[in-house]
Amino acid sequence: MKNLKSDFYSQFPSKKYLFMGSLVFLFIITSCSVKLYEPSAETVSTNANLTKLKQGKELYINKCAECHSLKQPEKYSADKWVKLVKVMSKKAKINDDQASLILQYVTKGERS
């Protein structure tokens, strides 16, 4: 009579392959994610409110990433961000105050 237990486990890859696959998966996820800047006195304009910028970052991550991948704030000019946030805030059902916070974050406090 065959050993059913050994037949059952022989259908699955070894722990070594599962571990290696997990590492590859984690590498892919972390290497493809956008590294967003953290608002601080050194990374924003002098007229920026750090509390509002941090709130804007959280909204940007939580609201914008629901539908698409996030873009580096430096990717677009402040004028382009104004247009993008205006269009996208309607689609994402973001109110004017939230849109203003997101805009402040992506422009590093240059626009509000």
C-alpha positions as CSV (number, residue, x, y, z in Angstrom):
1,M,0.0,0.0,0.0
2,K,1.3,3.4,-0.9
3,N,2.1,6.0,1.7
4,L,-0.7,8.6,1.1
5,K,1.0,11.2,3.2
6,S,4.2,11.3,1.2
7,D,2.2,11.3,-2.1
8,F,0.2,14.3,-0.8
9,Y,3.3,16.4,0.1
10,S,5.1,15.4,-3.1
11,Q,2.6,17.5,-5.0
12,F,3.8,20.7,-3.4
13,P,7.1,22.5,-4.1
14,S,9.7,22.4,-1.4
15,K,10.0,25.0,1.3
16,K,13.1,26.3,-0.4
17,Y,11.2,27.1,-3.6
18,L,8.4,28.7,-1.6
19,F,10.9,30.9,0.3
20,M,12.7,31.9,-2.9
21,G,9.5,32.7,-4.6
22,S,8.4,34.9,-1.7
23,L,11.6,36.8,-1.8
24,V,11.3,37.5,-5.5
25,F,7.7,38.6,-5.0
26,L,8.7,41.0,-2.2
27,F,11.5,42.4,-4.3
28,I,9.2,43.1,-7.3
29,I,6.7,44.8,-5.1
30,T,9.2,47.0,-3.3
31,S,11.2,47.9,-6.4
32,C,8.1,48.9,-8.4
33,S,6.6,51.1,-5.7
34,V,7.0,54.9,-5.8
35,K,9.2,56.3,-3.1
36,L,7.4,59.5,-2.1
37,Y,9.1,62.2,-0.3
38,E,8.4,62.9,3.4
39,P,7.4,66.5,4.0
40,S,10.0,68.2,6.2
41,A,11.5,71.7,6.6
42,E,14.3,70.6,4.2
43,T,12.0,69.3,1.4
44,V,9.4,71.9,1.1
45,S,9.1,75.6,0.3
46,T,9.4,78.1,3.2
47,N,5.7,79.1,3.2
48,A,4.4,75.5,3.5
49,N,2.6,74.1,6.6
50,L,4.1,70.7,7.4
51,T,1.0,69.4,9.1
52,K,-1.1,70.1,5.9
53,L,1.6,68.6,3.7
54,K,1.6,65.4,5.7
55,Q,-2.2,65.3,5.5
56,G,-1.9,65.9,1.8
57,K,0.5,63.0,1.5
58,E,-1.9,60.6,3.3
59,L,-4.8,61.7,1.1
60,Y,-2.6,61.3,-2.0
61,I,-1.6,57.8,-1.0
62,N,-5.1,56.7,0.2
63,K,-7.3,58.3,-2.4
64,C,-5.2,58.5,-5.6
65,A,-3.8,55.0,-5.3
66,E,-7.3,53.5,-5.1
67,C,-7.5,53.8,-8.9
68,H,-4.0,54.0,-10.3
69,S,-0.3,54.0,-9.5
70,L,1.1,57.1,-7.8
71,K,3.4,59.5,-9.6
72,Q,6.4,61.1,-8.2
73,P,5.5,64.7,-7.3
74,E,8.5,66.0,-9.2
75,K,7.2,64.3,-12.4
76,Y,4.9,67.2,-13.2
77,S,5.1,71.0,-12.9
78,A,3.0,72.8,-10.3
79,D,0.7,74.0,-13.2
80,K,0.3,70.5,-14.5
81,W,-0.6,69.2,-11.0
82,V,-3.3,71.9,-10.6
83,K,-4.9,70.6,-13.8
84,L,-4.5,66.9,-12.8
85,V,-5.9,67.4,-9.3
86,K,-8.8,69.3,-10.6
87,V,-9.8,66.6,-13.0
88,M,-9.0,63.7,-10.8
89,S,-10.7,65.0,-7.7
90,K,-14.1,64.9,-9.4
91,K,-13.5,61.3,-10.4
92,A,-12.3,60.3,-6.9
93,K,-15.1,62.2,-5.2
94,I,-12.5,64.3,-3.3
95,N,-13.8,67.6,-1.8
96,D,-12.1,70.9,-2.3
97,D,-10.3,70.9,1.0
98,Q,-8.9,67.4,0.3
99,A,-7.9,68.4,-3.2
100,S,-6.1,71.5,-1.8
101,L,-4.2,69.4,0.7
102,I,-3.1,66.9,-2.1
103,L,-2.1,69.8,-4.3
104,Q,0.0,71.3,-1.6
105,Y,1.7,68.0,-1.1
106,V,2.5,67.2,-4.7
107,T,3.8,70.8,-5.3
108,K,5.8,70.8,-2.0
109,G,3.8,73.8,-0.8
110,E,4.3,75.9,-3.9
111,R,0.6,75.8,-4.8
112,S,-2.5,75.5,-2.7
